Every structure is written in C-alpha cells, then in structure tokens.
Amino acid sequence: MTANRTQILAASAGWVAVLLNVIPGLGAGYLYQRRWRAYWLTSALATSWFLAGAVLAQRADVAAESENQLVGLIGLLVLAAVSAIEAGFAVKKARLIEL
C-alpha cells in the first residue's frame, strides 16, 4: 500500500521539521517532510535575498556594511522562523485531516 502526501506529512514528526527549518535553515525541514514545492520556494526566496544583498552592498559605503550584514542576517532568520512555523502547522493540519 502506497502512502499519499497527506499520510506522509501526518506521519512526520513536527518538531523535527521545525528544528530542521530553524537550525540549518533554508527549508531543510521541507526535505524531511517531502514537500518539494515549499522547499524550492524557500530556496528561491533565500537566493533572492542573498542576491539583493550583494547588489545593494556594491553601492554601499564601508560605514553601512555592518548594518547591511545585520539586515541580511535578520532577513534569513525571519525566513527560517516563518518556514519553521509553517512546517509545524502543516503537520498539525495533515494530522487533523487524517483523523
């Protein structure tokens, strides 16, 4: 018997997906949950954030460099937090559907 997407998601440990999205970040928890669309979306957002930072850093002066690095780090942390929360909610929703 083959499990469908909802069954696979409901069987995954929510805390593992949340932890994997926070610690290494950038959607690693989505790989654990086998949610490819969410993983690629998160990867595209992180890549866009890096590219935007690189482009904007070329025009910035040396004094603003540390501020730009802080903004970049905060953006990636927000992305990791949002993806972790979403991964946890997705497991809860899938478990409710499976009931």
C-alpha positions as CSV (number, residue, x, y, z in Angstrom):
1,M,0.0,0.0,0.0
2,T,1.4,3.4,-1.0
3,A,1.0,6.4,1.3
4,N,-0.3,9.6,-0.1
5,R,1.2,13.0,0.5
6,T,-1.1,13.8,3.5
7,Q,-0.3,10.5,5.2
8,I,3.5,11.0,4.7
9,L,3.1,14.5,6.2
10,A,1.0,13.4,9.1
11,A,3.5,10.6,9.9
12,S,6.4,13.0,10.1
13,A,7.5,14.4,13.4
14,G,6.5,18.1,13.5
15,W,9.3,19.0,15.9
16,V,11.9,17.5,13.6
17,A,10.6,19.6,10.7
18,V,10.6,22.7,12.8
19,L,14.1,22.1,14.1
20,L,15.5,21.4,10.6
21,N,14.0,24.7,9.3
22,V,15.5,26.7,12.2
23,I,19.0,25.2,12.8
24,P,20.3,24.7,9.3
25,G,17.5,26.9,8.0
26,L,16.5,27.5,4.4
27,G,13.9,24.8,4.2
28,A,15.7,21.6,5.3
29,G,12.6,20.6,7.2
30,Y,10.7,20.6,4.0
31,L,13.0,18.0,2.6
32,Y,12.3,15.8,5.7
33,Q,8.6,16.3,5.0
34,R,9.0,15.7,1.3
35,R,7.4,19.0,0.5
36,W,9.3,19.9,-2.6
37,R,7.3,23.0,-3.7
38,A,7.8,24.6,-0.3
39,Y,11.5,23.7,-0.3
40,W,12.1,25.3,-3.7
41,L,10.1,28.4,-2.8
42,T,12.1,28.9,0.4
43,S,15.4,28.3,-1.5
44,A,14.3,30.8,-4.2
45,L,13.5,33.4,-1.5
46,A,16.8,32.9,0.3
47,T,18.7,33.1,-3.0
48,S,16.9,36.3,-3.9
49,W,17.7,37.7,-0.5
50,F,21.4,36.9,-1.0
51,L,21.5,38.4,-4.5
52,A,19.6,41.6,-3.4
53,G,22.1,42.0,-0.6
54,A,25.1,41.5,-2.9
55,V,23.7,44.1,-5.4
56,L,22.9,46.6,-2.7
57,A,26.3,46.1,-1.0
58,Q,28.1,47.2,-4.1
59,R,26.6,50.7,-3.9
60,A,27.0,51.0,-0.1
61,D,29.9,52.7,1.7
62,V,32.1,51.0,4.2
63,A,30.3,52.5,7.2
64,A,27.0,50.9,6.2
65,E,28.5,47.5,5.6
66,S,27.9,46.1,9.1
67,E,24.3,47.4,9.1
68,N,23.7,45.7,5.7
69,Q,25.1,42.5,7.1
70,L,22.7,42.7,10.1
71,V,19.7,43.3,7.8
72,G,20.7,40.3,5.7
73,L,21.1,38.1,8.8
74,I,17.7,39.3,10.2
75,G,16.0,38.5,6.9
76,L,17.4,35.0,6.8
77,L,16.4,34.4,10.4
78,V,12.8,35.6,9.7
79,L,12.7,33.3,6.7
80,A,13.8,30.4,8.9
81,A,11.3,31.2,11.6
82,V,8.4,31.6,9.1
83,S,9.2,28.3,7.4
84,A,9.6,26.5,10.7
85,I,6.2,27.8,11.9
86,E,4.6,26.8,8.6
87,A,6.1,23.3,8.7
88,G,4.7,22.8,12.2
89,F,1.2,24.0,11.2
90,A,1.3,21.8,8.1
91,V,1.9,18.7,10.2
92,K,-1.0,19.6,12.6
93,K,-3.3,20.2,9.6
94,A,-2.4,16.9,8.0
95,R,-3.0,15.0,11.3
96,L,-6.4,16.6,11.6
97,I,-7.3,15.6,8.0
98,E,-6.1,12.0,8.7
99,L,-8.5,11.7,11.7
